[in-house]
Amino acid sequence: MAERTNPITFLQQVRAETAKVVWPSRRETMISTVMVLVMAVLASLFFLVTDLAISFGVQFLLGWGS
């Protein structure tokens, strides 16, 4: 089994690891947020167009037989 760590030692280790984290700046966060929103819009438009094309194709094929 793993050796149990003293809670004080654990907290010191957590603090040391947290100090190593490099947080993004406000500008980097805003740029990333805008990029995510743009990509979400582009993906939704792509799937909308694809869905409309498939729907049109299926309706054409089903209507063609009757």
N, C-alpha and C positions, 0 to 999 in steps of 0.2 A: 504494500500500500504506500501511497505517497505520504511523505512526512508533513505533519501539520505545521503551518507557519504561524508565528506569533502575530496577533492582529496589529500590533504597533509596527512590526517589520513589514507586514503586508501594506499598510497605509503609506509607509515610507517608500516602498517600491512603486506603489501606484502614483505617488506624487512625483517620483523621479521619472517615470515613464510619461506622465502627463506633461512634464516640462519639455520633453523631446518632441512633442507634437507641434507641427508648424501649421498654424491656422491661416486660412486664406484671408486676404484683405477684403475690404468692403467692395472695392472695384472688381476683384476677381470673382467674388460671389455674385455681383450683379451681372457680369458678363456671362457667367455660367448659367444663371437663371434665365437670361434672355435667350441663350442658345438652346436650352431645354425647351422653352416655350416655342421657339421657331421650329425646332425639329418635331415637336408634337403636332403643330399645325400642318407642317409638310406631310407627316405620316398620315394624319387624318384625311388630308386632301387626296393623297395617293390611294388610300383604301376606299374613299368615296368614289373616285373615278373608276377604280377596279371593280367595285361592287356594281356600279351603274352599267359598265361594259358587260359584265357577266350576266346581269339581269336582262339587259337588252338581247344578248345572245340566246339565252334560254327562252325568252318570250318569242323570239324569231323562230327558233327551232320548233317549239311547241305549236306556234300558230301556223307554221308552214305545213304541218302534217294534216291540218283539218280543213 
